[in-house]
Amino acid sequence: MEIFTPADAARNAGTKYRSILVAARFARYLNEFPKDRQVQWTENERAMKLTTLAMRKLVSGDLNFRELRRRRSEV
């Protein structure tokens, strides 16, 4: 099991809370692909889980993201 410190995670995302949200969203995005592509990524990156792969990419700076402001829905 690979361990990522909150400081490492927050370095590229601004806050540790945002880093977890970004990594979780990226892991969900990877999960939408077919299983053979998922296996290929995990073998290439030597990660057992997609969440580990997402955190590793975020901490290393390979994951670029853009924060979008949510529009308030009219009631």
N, C-alpha and C positions, 0 to 999 in steps of 0.2 A: 504494500500500500504506500503510495507516494503522498508525502505531506507537503502542503503549501501553507506558508505562514500568512497571516492577514496582511502583514506589511508587504510581502511579495505580491499578493493579489491586488492590493490597493495601488501599487506603484503605477500600473498602466491604466487603471480604471478610475482613479480619483479617490474612491472610498471602498472599503472592504465590502460594504453592502452592495454597491453597484457592481463590483467585480463578480460577486456570486450571482447576481441577476443576469449579467452578460454571459457568464459561463453556462448557466442553466439554459438560457435561451438558445445558445449555440449548440448545446448538447441535444436539445429538443429538435433543432434544425437538422442535425446529423441523423437523428433517429428516424426522420421522415424518409431517408434514402433506403433503397433496397438493402437487404441483409448482406449481399455479397460485397457491396461497396463499403459497408460498415466494417466487415471483417478485413477488407483490404486496408482501410485507414488504421485500424487498431494494430494490425500486423506491422505496417510501415512505421508507425509511431511507437510501437512496443508499449501500448496501453491496453489494459484489460477492459476498461469501461469507457463509454463515450464521455462521461463527466470528467474523468481523469484527463482524457485527451483535450477537452475544452479548457480545463484549468491550466494544463501545461501550455497550450497555445496562448492563453491570456497572459500568463506569467512571463513567457518568453518574448512577448510583444508581437507575435505572429497574427494575432487576432485584432483586426481593426473594427471599430464599431462607431456608430453615430447615434446619439440620443435624440429621440423625437419627442416633442412635447405632445401630450395627450390633449385632444380637444374635448372640452366639456360637452356632454350631450345635453340637448335641451329637453327639459321635463315637460 
